[in-house]
Amino acid sequence: MTVFHIVSYSGGKDSSATLLLALDRFGKDRVIPVFMDTGNEHDLTYEHLDQIERELGVTIKRLKNDFSGEIARKREFIARDQRTRRQYTRRPMMRAGLPVYRKRSDGTLAIDEDGKPIPRMRKQGGKRVRWSNKAKRRALAVLHPTGNPFLDLCLWKGGFPSRKAQFCTEHLKRNMAVEFQLSLIDAGHRVVSWQGVRRDESQNRRDAKSFERIGPRLYAHRPIAGWTAQQTVDFVRARGVSLNPLYSLGMGRVGCMPCINASKPEIKEIAQRFPEHPKKISEWERLVGQASKRGFSTFMVGSHPAPDRREVFADLNIWSRIEWSKTSRGGKNKGQTEMFAEPAPACASSYGLCE
């Protein structure tokens, strides 16, 4: 029985440090770096993978999901959809500006488990659940596999991921990594999954364990859990190993380009340095919108008070988000654009890479 050490490699600083630690301890024969290709990566990241392979003498296994089966089943569902029911929005019933509460048969207020009164609800809306014939024709015209995992996933889902529904991580990264690891386990091996997770990254990761058993013959190891971002950068540079060049171009993350969670400064940097990427996203918005029952979809998902979907799309599409990224701190519209906007410098890094 062989113990394989699988390093989830994204091309970023954390996974680079993790890969170096794994190779130091177990060597090239037992360490397998795995890259989950989302289809929304920058060309510099793909070039960086080739560079790391040359520098470390390893082969990075590239995994890419295929959603052709899901898209085919969605086409069949849409074409056959004949549902007649309606979908309603339920809102609390109000009277004279005050909520109306449910009552029991004895006339007392009905309360929930927390002892709070339960409001009476009223149905509103009544949208048809079935796809209209017009929407069917629109969606079926674009619902074809493109070979790009990110775009195909969004076509299947009929929308882009969001902070609350970040299904991209599950379908494009986690599932692929787990499937590969389980294939080794099924072949009779043990697997240690090396993950470049740091506790200071987010609240969700603040309790990340350095080592734990996940299942039979499957373990997780997070060797840099207690490190800071700067420590990982310094470690990789001290070893003479290249960092992803995107870090020197103002990028705080080097995964998807852009990521749905990209910050305001990152959106601005991407638009200035890599104008081809917003163009790509704009075309994806068009295709995914056609595959959506609503008829539109925006890459940067957000709440919007307008009931008119055309107004929502006009305010949230990628070009509007780029204009918003150019506004001054606290700015929300074009009228607040920074007065003295400067071109992007040749090198910009928060990790001291330009020094």
KOLLUMLUM-632063 format. One record per residue: x, y, z of N, C-alpha, C, O in turn. Coordinates in steps of 0.1 Angstrom, whole numbers, padded with zeros to 4 digits, always signed. Each point is the difference from the previous one (the first is absolute). Layout:
XYZXYZXYZXYZ ...
This chain:
+0009-0012+0000-0009+0012+0000+0009+0013+0000+0009+0001+0009 -0011+0007-0019+0007+0013-0001-0008+0011+0006-0012+0001-0002 +0020+0008+0008-0007+0013+0005+0004+0011-0009+0011+0004-0002 -0022+0001-0005+0002+0011-0009-0003+0013+0006-0010+0001+0007 +0018+0009-0009-0002+0014+0005-0005+0009-0011+0008+0004-0009 -0020-0001+0009-0007+0008-0011+0000+0015+0005-0006+0003+0010 +0013+0005-0018+0000+0014+0003-0009+0008-0009+0002-0001-0013 -0012+0007+0018-0009+0008-0008+0007+0013-0004+0002+0009+0008 +0002-0008-0021+0008+0011-0004-0008+0009-0009-0005-0004-0011 +0005+0017+0015-0008+0010-0008+0009+0009-0008-0005+0008-0008 +0018-0008+0011+0009+0009-0006+0002+0013+0008+0008+0009-0003 -0014-0009+0015+0002+0011+0009+0011-0002+0010+0006-0011+0001 -0004+0021+0008+0011+0000+0009-0002-0011+0011+0010-0007+0003 -0022+0005+0002-0003-0010+0011+0002-0014-0005+0007-0008+0007 -0012+0005-0019+0002-0014-0005+0014-0002-0004+0005-0011+0000 +0003+0021-0004+0014-0001-0004+0008-0004+0013+0008-0009-0001 -0011+0016+0012+0007-0003+0012-0003-0014+0005+0008-0007+0005 -0021+0003-0006-0004-0013+0004+0006-0011-0009+0005-0010+0006 -0003+0012-0019+0006-0009-0008+0015-0002+0003+0005-0011+0001 +0002+0022+0002+0014-0001+0004+0002-0008+0013+0009-0008+0001 -0018+0010+0009+0001-0007+0012-0003-0015-0002+0007-0008+0006 -0016+0005-0014-0003-0014-0003+0012-0007-0007+0003-0011+0003 +0003+0018-0013+0011-0006-0007+0012-0001+0009+0008-0010-0001 -0006+0019+0010+0011-0001+0010-0001-0012+0008+0010-0007+0004 -0022+0003+0000-0002-0011+0010-0001-0013-0007+0005-0010+0005 -0012+0009-0017-0002-0013-0006+0005-0002-0014-0001-0011-0005 +0007+0021-0001+0006-0002-0013-0010-0001-0011-0012+0000+0002 +0017+0000-0014-0008+0001-0012-0008-0013-0003-0010+0001-0007 +0015-0012+0011-0006-0013-0003-0014-0001+0007-0009-0007-0006 +0007+0013+0017-0012-0002+0008-0009+0012+0000-0011+0000+0006 +0016+0011-0011-0008+0012+0000-0006+0003-0014+0007+0000-0010 -0020+0002+0009-0007+0003-0012-0007+0014+0001-0010+0001+0006 +0016+0009-0013-0008+0013+0000-0011-0001-0010+0002-0005-0011 -0014+0010+0015-0012-0001-0009-0005+0014-0002-0003+0008+0010 +0000-0004-0022-0005+0013-0003-0014-0002-0006-0002-0006-0010 -0008+0013+0016-0014-0001-0005-0002+0012-0009-0001+0011+0005 +0000-0014-0018-0002+0011-0010-0014+0004-0001-0009-0008-0004 +0006+0020+0008-0014+0005+0000-0004+0005-0013-0012+0001-0003 +0021+0002-0006-0003+0006-0013-0001+0015+0001-0003+0007-0010 +0005-0001+0022-0001+0014+0002+0013+0005+0006+0000+0009+0009 +0011-0014-0014+0013+0003+0005+0007+0010-0010-0003+0001-0012 +0013+0006+0017+0008+0009-0008+0011-0009-0007+0005-0009+0005 -0001+0013-0018+0010-0007-0007+0013+0000+0008+0008-0009-0001 -0005+0020+0009+0012+0000+0007+0001-0011+0011+0010-0005+0004 -0022+0001+0001-0001-0011+0009+0004-0013-0006+0007-0009+0005 -0012+0006-0017+0003-0012-0008+0015+0000-0003+0007-0011+0001 -0001+0022-0004+0014+0001-0003+0008-0002+0013+0011-0006+0000 -0016+0010+0011+0007-0002+0013+0000-0014+0004+0010-0005+0005 -0021-0003-0008+0001-0014+0002+0011-0007-0007+0007-0008+0006 -0005+0012-0019+0011-0006-0008+0013+0004+0007+0010-0008+0000 -0009+0020+0005+0013+0005+0006+0003-0008+0012+0011-0004+0003 -0021+0001+0006+0002-0007+0012+0004-0015-0003+0008-0005+0007 -0014+0000-0017+0004-0014-0004+0015-0001-0004+0007-0009+0004 -0002+0020-0011+0014+0000-0004+0009+0002+0012+0010-0006+0001 -0014+0015+0008+0008+0004+0011+0001-0012+0011+0011-0002+0005 -0022-0004-0003+0000-0011+0011+0001-0014-0006+0002-0009+0008 -0002+0008-0021+0001-0014-0006-0012-0009+0003+0002-0012+0002 -0014+0018-0001-0012-0008+0003-0010+0002-0012+0002+0008-0008 -0012-0017+0008-0010+0001-0009-0013+0003+0007-0005-0007+0009 -0001+0018-0013-0013+0004+0007-0011-0006-0008-0002+0003-0012 -0006-0011+0019-0012-0006-0007-0011+0010-0001-0004+0005+0010 -0001-0003-0022-0011+0009-0002-0013-0007-0002-0001-0009-0007 -0009+0014+0015-0013-0006+0000-0010+0010-0004+0001+0012+0004 -0011-0016-0013-0010+0009-0005-0013-0007+0000-0001-0011-0006 -0009+0018+0011-0014-0007+0001-0007+0002-0014+0004+0008-0008 -0013-0017+0006-0008-0001-0012-0014+0000+0003-0005-0009+0007 -0003+0019-0012-0014+0002+0003-0009-0003-0012-0012+0004+0000 +0017-0011-0010-0008-0003-0012-0012-0008+0003-0011+0002-0005 +0012-0012+0015-0011-0008+0004-0011+0008+0007-0012-0001-0003 +0016+0010+0012-0009+0009+0007-0008+0009-0010-0012+0003+0001 +0020+0003-0011-0006+0009-0009-0010-0008-0009-0011+0006-0003 +0014-0018-0001-0009-0008-0008-0013-0003+0007-0011+0001-0005 +0012-0004+0018-0012-0003+0008-0008+0013+0002-0012-0001+0001 +0019+0013+0000-0008+0012+0002-0007+0003-0013-0012+0005+0000 +0018-0007-0012-0007+0002-0012-0013-0008-0001-0010+0005-0004 +0012-0018+0008-0012-0009-0001-0011+0005+0010-0012+0000-0004 +0016+0005+0016-0010+0004+0010-0007+0013-0006-0012+0000+0001 +0019+0009-0006-0006+0013-0005-0009-0003-0011-0011+0005-0001 +0015-0014-0009-0008-0003-0011-0013-0007+0004-0011+0002-0007 +0011-0009+0018-0012-0008+0004-0008+0007+0011-0011-0005+0004 +0016+0016+0001-0007+0007+0011-0014+0004-0003-0002+0009-0008 -0007-0015+0015-0015+0004-0001-0006+0003+0013-0012-0002+0002 +0020+0006+0008-0006+0002+0014-0010+0011-0001+0001+0010-0007 -0011-0011+0016-0011+0010+0000-0001+0008+0013-0007+0010+0000 +0014-0014+0010-0001+0007+0013+0007+0013-0001+0008+0003-0009 -0011+0006+0019+0006+0013+0001+0008+0001+0013-0002-0007+0010 +0012+0015-0010+0009+0002+0011-0003+0014+0006+0001+0010-0007 -0003-0010+0020-0004+0012+0007+0011+0005+0010+0007-0009+0005 -0007+0022-0003+0008+0005+0011-0009+0002+0012-0010+0006-0001 +0015-0010+0012-0008+0001+0012+0005+0011+0009+0012+0001+0003 -0020+0009+0000+0004+0011+0009-0010+0002+0012-0011-0005-0001 +0016+0010+0012-0008+0002+0012-0012+0009-0004+0001+0010-0007 -0013-0014+0013-0012+0008-0002+0001+0012+0009+0003-0001+0012 -0007+0013-0017+0001+0012+0007-0014+0006+0001-0008-0001-0009 +0005+0008+0020-0013+0007+0002+0003+0013+0007+0005+0000+0012 -0008+0011-0018+0003+0014+0006+0015+0001+0003+0003+0006+0010 +0005-0012-0018+0015+0001+0002+0005-0009+0010+0012+0000+0003 -0020-0009+0003+0005-0009+0010-0002-0015-0005-0010-0002-0007 +0019-0007+0011-0002-0014-0004-0012-0006+0006-0003+0003+0012 -0003-0012-0019-0011-0008+0005+0005-0014+0004+0007-0007-0008 -0009+0003+0020+0005-0013+0005-0010-0011+0000-0012+0002+0001 +0017-0015-0002-0009-0011+0000-0005-0003+0014+0006+0004+0010 -0018-0009-0009-0006-0003+0013-0004-0015+0000-0004-0006-0010 +0004+0001+0023-0004-0014+0002-0015+0000+0000-0007+0010+0000 +0001-0022+0001-0015-0002+0001-0006+0006+0012-0011+0004+0000 +0019-0002+0011-0005+0006+0012+0002+0015+0000-0003+0007+0010 +0008-0001-0021+0001+0014-0001+0013+0006+0004+0003+0012-0001 +0006-0020+0007+0014+0005+0004+0009+0000-0012-0002-0007-0010 +0013+0015+0012+0009+0001-0011+0008-0013-0002+0004-0006+0010 -0002+0002-0022+0009-0012-0003+0014+0005+0000+0004+0010-0005 +0005-0018+0012+0014+0004+0002+0009-0011-0006-0004-0011+0000 +0016+0015-0004+0010-0009-0005+0008-0006+0011-0002+0003+0012 +0013-0010-0015+0008-0007+0010+0008+0010+0009+0003-0003+0011 -0001+0015-0016+0007+0011+0007-0010+0008+0008+0005+0010+0006 -0017-0013-0006-0010+0008+0008-0005+0012-0007-0006+0009+0006 +0009-0007-0019-0004+0011-0008-0013-0002-0007-0002-0011-0005 -0007+0021+0004-0012-0002-0007+0002-0003-0015+0009+0006-0006 -0017-0015+0000+0001-0004-0014-0009+0009-0009-0012+0000+0002 +0018+0008-0011-0008+0008-0008-0008-0008-0011+0004-0010-0004 -0016+0016+0000-0007-0006-0011+0006+0004-0013+0005+0011-0001 -0004-0020-0008+0006+0002-0013-0010+0002-0011-0011-0006+0000 +0015+0014-0010-0009+0002-0012+0008-0003-0012+0012+0004-0002 -0019-0011-0008+0007-0003-0012+0000+0012-0009-0010+0008-0001 +0021-0006-0006+0001+0011-0010+0008-0005-0012+0007-0010+0000 -0010+0016-0011+0008-0003-0013-0008-0010-0008-0007+0004-0009 +0009-0016+0011-0007-0011-0008+0007-0002-0014-0007+0000-0010 +0020-0001+0010+0007-0002-0013-0002-0014-0004+0000-0009+0008 -0001+0007-0022-0001-0013-0005+0013-0007+0001+0011+0005-0003 -0011-0018+0007+0012-0008+0002+0005-0005-0013+0012-0001-0003 -0021-0002-0006+0003-0006-0013+0008+0010-0009-0003+0012+0000 +0012-0018-0008+0007+0008-0010-0009+0004-0011-0008-0008-0005 +0007+0021+0002-0008+0004-0011+0006-0005-0014+0012-0003+0000 -0020+0003-0010+0006-0005-0013+0011+0009-0005+0009-0004-0006 -0011+0017+0008+0011+0010-0004+0013-0003+0008+0010+0000-0006 -0011-0002+0019+0012-0003+0008+0006-0013-0004+0012-0001+0000 -0021-0009-0003+0006-0013-0005+0008+0002-0012+0012-0005-0001 -0017+0012-0009+0008+0002-0013+0013+0007+0003+0010-0003-0006 -0011+0013+0015+0012+0008+0003+0011-0008+0007+0011+0000-0004 -0016-0008+0014+0010-0008+0007+0006-0012-0008+0012-0003+0000 -0021-0004-0008+0005-0011-0007+0009+0004-0011+0008-0008-0005 -0008+0020+0000+0009+0005-0010+0014+0001+0005+0010-0001-0008 -0008+0003+0021+0014+0002+0005+0004-0012+0009+0012-0001+0004 -0021-0007+0000+0004-0011+0010+0007-0011-0008-0006-0011-0003 +0019+0013+0001+0009-0010-0006+0013+0001+0007+0005+0011+0004 +0002-0023-0001+0012+0000+0007+0011+0008-0008+0001-0001-0012 +0006+0010+0019+0011+0008-0006+0014-0006+0002+0009+0004-0007 -0008-0013+0017+0013-0005+0003+0007+0008+0011+0010-0004+0005 -0016+0016-0001+0005+0008+0011-0008-0004+0012-0012+0003+0001 +0019-0009+0010-0008-0004+0011-0008+0011+0007-0011-0003+0004 +0017+0014-0002-0007+0011+0007-0013+0004-0007-0010+0001+0005 +0012+0002-0018-0011+0004-0008-0011-0011-0001-0012+0003+0001 +0016-0015-0003-0009-0011-0001-0008-0002+0013-0012-0003+0000 +0019+0005+0011-0007-0001+0013-0011+0010+0001-0011-0003+0005 +0014+0015-0009-0009+0011+0001-0012-0001-0010-0011+0003+0004 +0014-0009-0015-0011-0003-0010-0009-0010+0006-0012+0001-0001 +0018-0011+0007-0009-0011+0007-0008+0006+0011-0012-0003+0001 +0018+0011+0007-0007+0006+0012-0009+0012-0004-0009+0003+0007 +0011+0002-0019-0008+0012-0004+0003+0013+0007-0008+0009+0001 +0020-0008+0005+0004+0012+0007+0015-0002+0005+0005-0011-0001 +0000+0022+0006+0014+0000+0005+0000-0003+0015-0010+0002+0007 +0021-0007-0002+0001-0002+0015+0000+0014+0007+0001+0010-0006 -0004-0011+0019+0000+0012+0008+0006-0004+0014+0004-0011+0002 -0002+0021+0006+0005-0002+0013-0008-0010+0008+0005-0008+0008 -0018+0009-0009-0010-0009+0007-0001-0013-0007-0004-0010+0007 +0006+0009-0019-0001-0012-0008+0012-0002-0008+0000+0001-0013 +0011-0004+0019+0013-0001-0007+0002-0014-0005+0009-0007+0005 -0017+0003-0014+0000-0014-0005+0012-0003-0009+0003-0011-0003 +0005+0022-0001+0011-0002-0008+0011-0008+0007+0006-0009-0006 -0004+0012+0019+0011-0007+0007-0004-0015+0001+0009-0008-0001 -0021+0005+0004-0004-0014+0001+0001-0008-0013+0006-0010+0001 -0011+0016-0012+0000-0008-0012+0013+0001-0008+0003-0010-0008 +0005+0020+0009+0012+0002-0008+0012-0004+0008+0010-0003-0007 -0010+0003+0020+0012-0003+0007-0001-0012+0010+0006-0010-0002 -0015+0012+0012-0001-0010+0010-0004-0014-0005+0006-0010+0003 -0016+0009-0011-0005-0013-0006+0011-0007-0008+0001-0012+0001 +0006+0020-0009+0011-0006-0008+0011-0005+0009+0005-0011-0003 -0001+0018+0013+0011-0004+0009-0005-0013+0007+0008-0010+0001 -0020+0010+0004-0005-0011+0008-0001-0013-0009+0004-0011+0004 -0009+0013-0016-0001-0011-0009+0014-0007-0003+0001-0012-0001 +0009+0021-0001+0013-0005-0003+0006-0008+0012+0006-0010-0001 -0008+0016+0013+0005-0007+0012-0007-0013+0003+0006-0010+0004 -0019+0010-0007-0007-0013+0003+0004-0010-0010-0001-0012+0003 +0005+0016-0015+0004-0010-0010+0013-0007+0005+0002-0012-0002 +0007+0019+0009+0012-0006+0005-0004-0009+0012+0006-0011+0002 -0015+0015+0006-0004-0008+0012-0007-0013-0005+0003-0010+0006 -0011+0011-0016-0007-0012-0006+0011-0010-0006-0003-0012+0000 +0014+0018-0004+0011-0009-0005+0008-0006+0011+0010-0007-0002 -0013+0010+0015+0006-0006+0011+0011+0008+0007+0007-0005+0008 -0006+0018-0011+0010+0009+0006-0006+0009+0011-0012+0001+0002 +0021+0005+0005-0003+0010+0010+0002+0014-0006+0010+0001-0008 -0017+0008+0012+0001+0014-0006+0001+0010+0011-0009+0000+0009 +0018+0009-0010+0001+0012+0009-0002+0012-0009+0008+0003-0009 -0019+0004+0011-0003+0012-0008+0007+0012+0006-0004+0005+0011 +0014+0001-0017+0007+0012+0004-0007+0012-0005-0002+0002-0012 -0002+0007+0022-0008+0012-0004+0006+0012+0005+0004+0001+0012 -0002+0009-0021+0006+0013+0004-0010+0009+0006-0003+0011-0005 -0002-0014+0017-0010+0007+0007+0007+0008+0012+0007-0006+0007 -0010+0019-0006+0005+0007+0011-0012+0005+0009-0010+0004-0005 +0012-0004+0018-0011+0003+0009-0004+0015-0001-0011+0004+0003 +0021+0005-0007-0003+0014+0000-0007+0004-0013-0002+0012-0003 -0001-0021-0006-0006+0003-0013-0014+0005+0002-0005+0010-0006 -0003-0017+0015-0014+0004+0002-0005-0006+0013+0007-0008+0006 -0019+0012-0002-0006-0005+0012-0003-0015-0001+0001-0007+0009 -0005+0003-0021-0003-0014-0003+0012-0009+0002-0002-0012+0003 +0014+0017-0004+0012-0008+0001+0008+0002+0013+0011-0005+0002 -0017+0013+0007+0008+0003+0012+0002-0012+0009+0010+0001+0009 -0018-0011-0010+0002-0012+0008+0006-0012-0007-0001-0011+0004 +0007+0014-0016+0005-0011-0008+0011-0008+0007+0009+0006+0006 -0011-0019-0006+0010-0009+0007+0012-0003-0009-0001+0000-0013 +0012-0001+0019+0012-0003-0008+0000-0014-0006+0005-0003-0011 -0011-0007+0018-0001-0013-0005-0013-0007+0005-0003+0002+0012 -0004-0009-0020-0012-0007+0004-0003-0011-0009+0004+0000-0012 -0011-0010+0017-0005-0011-0008-0014+0003-0005-0009+0004+0007 +0008-0005-0021-0012+0003-0006-0009-0012-0002-0012+0000+0001 +0018-0011-0004-0007-0013-0002+0010-0011-0001+0012+0001+0002 -0017-0013-0005+0009-0012-0001+0011+0002-0010-0002+0003-0012 +0014-0003+0017+0013+0001-0008+0001+0014-0007+0007+0002-0010 -0014+0008+0016+0000+0013-0006+0002+0011+0011-0007+0000+0010 +0018+0008-0011+0003+0010+0010+0003+0013-0006+0003+0001-0012 -0005+0010+0020+0003+0013-0005+0011+0006+0008+0000-0001+0012 +0010+0008-0019+0011+0006+0007+0001+0014-0005+0000+0003-0012 +0000+0007+0022+0001+0014-0004+0012+0006+0007-0001+0006+0011 +0012-0008-0017+0013+0004+0007+0002+0015+0002+0008+0003+0008 -0015+0005-0016+0002+0015+0002-0012+0006+0007-0002+0012-0002 -0006-0019+0009-0012+0005+0007+0003+0012+0009-0008+0009+0000 +0020-0009+0006+0003+0010+0010+0009+0011-0007+0004+0009+0007 -0002-0009-0020+0008+0010-0006-0008+0012-0004-0012+0000+0000 +0020+0011-0004-0007+0012-0005+0003-0001-0015+0008-0007-0005 -0015+0016-0003+0002+0001-0014+0014+0004-0003+0006-0006-0010 +0000+0015+0017+0014+0005-0003+0010-0011+0003+0010-0001-0007 -0013-0008+0017+0009-0011+0003+0001-0009-0011+0011-0005-0004 -0022+0002-0003+0000-0009-0011+0008+0006-0012+0008-0007-0006 -0010+0020+0004+0007+0006-0011+0015+0000+0003+0008-0004-0009 -0004+0007+0021+0014+0000+0004+0006-0014-0001+0012-0001-0004 -0019-0009+0008+0005-0014-0001+0003-0004-0014+0010-0006-0003 -0020+0009-0006+0002-0005-0014+0011+0008-0006+0008-0006-0007 -0007+0019+0009+0011+0008-0006+0014-0005+0006+0010+0000-0007 -0010-0003+0020+0013-0004+0006+0005-0013-0006+0012-0003+0000 -0021-0005-0006+0004-0013-0006+0003+0002-0015+0004-0010-0006 -0005+0022+0002+0004+0003-0014-0010-0005-0010+0003-0002-0012 -0016+0000+0016-0010-0005-0009-0009+0012-0004-0002+0009+0008 -0002-0009-0021-0008+0011-0005-0014+0000+0006-0006-0010+0003 +0002+0023-0001-0014+0002+0004-0008+0004-0013+0006+0005-0010 -0019-0007+0011-0008+0003-0011+0001+0015-0004-0001+0008+0009 +0005-0005-0021+0002+0014-0004-0012+0010+0002+0002+0012+0001 -0014-0018+0001-0011+0008+0003+0001+0008+0013-0006+0011+0001 +0013-0016+0008+0002+0007+0013+0008+0013-0002-0002+0009+0008 +0010-0008-0018+0007+0012-0003-0008+0010-0008+0004+0011-0004 -0016-0015+0000-0009+0008-0008-0012+0004+0007-0011+0003-0006 +0012-0001+0019-0011+0005+0008-0011-0010+0004-0010+0004+0006 +0012-0017-0008-0010-0009+0003+0002-0006+0014+0011-0003+0004 -0022+0003+0004+0001-0006+0013-0003-0015+0000+0004-0007+0009 -0010+0003-0020-0003-0015-0001+0003-0003-0015-0001+0008-0009 +0005-0021+0007+0004-0004-0014-0008-0012-0004+0004-0007-0009 -0016+0006+0014-0009-0011-0004-0007+0004-0013+0006+0003-0010 -0019-0002+0011-0008+0004-0011+0003+0014-0004+0003+0009+0009 -0004-0006-0022+0003+0014-0004-0011+0005-0009-0001-0003-0012 -0009+0011+0018+0000+0004+0014-0008-0010+0008-0007-0009-0005 +0008+0010+0018-0008-0008+0009-0013+0007+0003+0000+0012+0000 -0010-0019+0003-0013+0006+0003+0001+0008+0013-0008+0009+0002 +0018-0012+0006+0002+0007+0013+0011+0011-0001+0005+0005+0010 -0001-0001-0023+0010+0010-0001-0004+0013+0006-0011+0004+0000 +0021+0002+0007-0002+0013+0006+0000+0011-0010+0003-0002-0012 -0008+0014+0017+0000+0012-0009+0013+0003-0006+0001+0002-0012 +0010-0002+0020+0013+0003-0006+0005-0011-0010+0006+0004-0011 -0010-0016+0014+0004-0011-0010-0007+0001-0013+0006-0002-0010 -0019+0006+0011-0008+0002-0013+0006+0011-0008+0002-0001-0012 +0002+0011+0019+0006+0012-0007+0014-0004-0007+0002+0003-0011 +0006-0011+0019+0013-0004-0006-0002-0009-0012+0007+0001-0010 -0017-0011+0011-0002-0009-0011-0004+0007-0012+0004-0003-0011 -0013+0013+0013-0006+0007-0012+0012+0008-0007+0000+0002-0012 +0009+0004+0020+0011+0008-0005+0010-0009-0007+0005+0003-0011 -0001-0014+0018+0011-0008-0005-0004-0011-0010+0007-0003-0009 -0019-0003+0011-0004-0011-0008-0014+0002-0006-0009-0006+0004 +0008+0016-0013-0014+0003-0006-0007-0011-0007-0012+0000-0002 +0020-0010-0002-0006-0011-0007-0009-0009+0009-0009-0006-0004 +0012+0007+0017-0008-0008+0010-0014+0005+0002-0009-0007+0000 +0007+0020+0002-0013+0006+0001-0008-0003-0013-0012-0003+0001 +0018+0003-0013-0007-0003-0012-0005-0014+0000-0011-0003-0004 +0020-0006+0009-0004-0014+0001-0012-0002+0010-0010-0007-0004 +0010+0014+0015-0011-0001+0010-0012+0006-0006-0011-0005+0002 +0012+0016-0010-0012+0006-0006-0007-0010-0009-0012-0001+0000 +0020-0006-0008-0006-0011-0009-0006-0011+0008-0010-0005-0004 +0016+0001+0015-0005-0010+0009-0014+0004+0006-0009-0008+0001 +0009+0021+0003-0013+0005+0005-0011-0001-0011-0012-0003+0004 +0015+0006-0016-0010-0002-0011-0004-0014-0001-0012-0003-0001 +0021-0006+0000-0003-0014-0002-0008-0006+0012-0010-0007-0002 +0015+0009+0014-0007-0005+0012-0014+0007+0002-0009-0007+0004 +0008+0019-0008-0013+0007+0001-0010-0006-0010-0011-0002+0004 +0016-0002-0015-0009-0007-0010-0005-0014+0005-0011-0004-0002 +0020-0002+0010-0003-0013+0006-0008+0000+0013-0004-0010+0005 +0002+0023-0001-0008+0002+0013-0015+0002-0003-0003+0006-0010 -0005-0011+0019-0015+0002-0002-0003+0015+0000-0009+0005-0006 +0017+0003+0014-0003+0014+0001+0004+0008-0012-0005+0011-0003 +0015-0016-0005+0004+0006-0012+0012+0009+0002+0005+0006-0009 +0001-0006+0021+0012+0008+0003+0008-0006+0012-0007-0007+0008 +0020+0010-0008+0007-0005+0012+0013+0009+0000+0006+0003-0010 -0002+0000+0022+0012+0009+0002+0011-0008+0007-0003-0007+0010 +0015+0009-0014+0012-0007+0006+0001+0005+0015+0003-0009+0009 -0004+0021-0007+0001+0006+0014-0014+0000+0006-0007+0010-0002 +0003-0020+0008-0014-0001+0005-0001+0009+0012+0009+0001+0009 -0021+0006-0008-0002+0009+0012-0015+0003+0001-0008-0002-0010 +0004+0007+0021-0014+0004+0003-0003+0013-0008+0009+0008-0002 -0022-0007-0002-0004+0012-0008-0014+0002+0002-0008-0010-0001 +0003+0022+0004-0014+0003+0004-0009+0000-0013-0012-0001+0002 +0018+0003-0013-0009+0002-0012-0007-0013-0004+0007-0010-0001 -0020+0011-0002-0007-0012-0005+0003-0003-0015-0002-0012-0004 +0006+0022-0003+0002-0002-0015+0014-0006-0002+0010+0005+0004 -0010-0017-0010+0013-0008-0001+0010+0008-0009+0012-0002+0001 -0017+0010-0011+0009+0008-0008+0007+0010+0008+0012+0003-0003 -0018+0003+0012+0006+0010+0009+0011-0007+0009+0010+0006+0002 -0014-0018+0003+0009-0007+0009+0013-0003-0008+0011+0002+0005 -0013-0008-0017+0012-0004-0009+0008+0013-0003+0013-0001+0000 -0019+0012-0003+0007+0012-0004+0009+0005+0012+0011+0006-0003 -0015-0008+0015+0007+0004+0012+0011-0010+0005+0010+0004+0006 -0012-0017-0009+0009-0010+0005+0009-0007-0010+0007-0009+0004 -0009+0012-0017+0009-0007-0009+0014+0003+0002+0004+0010+0007 +0005-0017-0014+0015+0001+0003+0005+0014-0004+0009+0005+0007 -0015+0001-0017+0005+0014-0004-0004+0010+0011+0008+0009+0003 -0020-0010+0002-0004+0009+0011+0008-0002+0013+0003+0009+0007 +0000-0022-0005+0009-0002+0012+0014+0006-0002+0006+0004+0010 -0001-0004-0022+0013+0006-0002-0001+0015+0002+0009+0006+0006 -0020+0000-0011-0001+0014+0002-0001+0003+0015+0005+0010+0005 -0012-0018+0002-0001+0001+0015+0014-0001+0007+0003+0007+0009 +0005-0016-0015+0013-0002+0006+0009+0012-0001+0010+0002+0007 -0013+0007-0017+0008+0012-0002-0004+0012+0009+0007+0010+0001 -0018-0012+0007-0005+0011+0008+0009+0001+0013+0007-0009+0003 -0008+0021+0003+0008+0002+0012-0006-0008+0011-0010-0005-0001 +0017+0005+0012-0004-0008+0012-0014+0004+0004-0002+0012+0002 -0007-0021-0001-0014+0003+0004-0008+0003-0012-0012+0002+0001 +0018+0000-0013-0008+0004-0012-0008-0012-0005+0003-0011+0001 -0015+0015-0007-0009-0010-0005-0004+0002-0014-0007-0008-0006 +0011+0019+0000-0004+0003-0014+0011+0007-0007+0010+0004+0005 -0012-0002-0019+0010+0006-0008+0004+0014+0004+0011+0004-0002 -0021+0003+0008+0002+0014+0003+0011+0001+0011+0005+0011+0003 -0002-0022+0004+0010+0001+0011+0013-0006-0004+0008-0004+0008 -0005+0003-0021+0012-0006-0005+0012+0008+0005+0000+0013+0001 +0011-0020+0003+0012+0007+0005+0005+0011-0010+0001-0003-0012 +0002+0014+0017+0003+0012-0008+0014-0002-0007+0002+0003-0011 +0007-0009+0019+0014-0001-0005+0003-0015-0001+0010-0005+0006 -0017-0003-0014+0002-0014-0002+0014-0002-0007+0002+0007-0011 +0006-0015+0016+0013-0003-0006+0001-0013-0007-0008-0009+0004 +0016+0008-0015+0001-0013-0006+0007-0011+0009+0007+0004+0009 -0010-0016-0011+0005-0011+0008+0016+0000-0001+0005+0000-0011 +0002-0001+0022+0015+0000-0001+0004-0013-0006-0007-0010+0000 +0020+0010-0004+0005-0012-0007+0001-0012+0011-0003-0011-0004 +0005+0014+0016+0001-0010+0011-0008+0005+0012+0002+0011+0004 -0011-0019+0001-0008+0004+0012-0002-0013+0008-0006-0009-0005 +0011+0009+0017-0001-0011+0009-0001+0004+0014+0007+0009+0005 -0016-0016+0003-0001+0003+0014+0009-0009+0008+0000+0000+0012 +0008-0009-0019+0009-0009+0007+0015+0004-0002+0009-0008+0003 -0007+0020-0007+0014+0005-0002+0008-0007-0011+0012+0000+0000 -0019-0004-0011+0006-0007-0011+0006+0010-0010+0008-0004-0008 -0011+0017+0010+0006+0010-0010+0012+0006+0006+0006+0009-0007 -0002-0012+0019+0011+0006+0006+0014-0005-0005+0010+0004+0004 
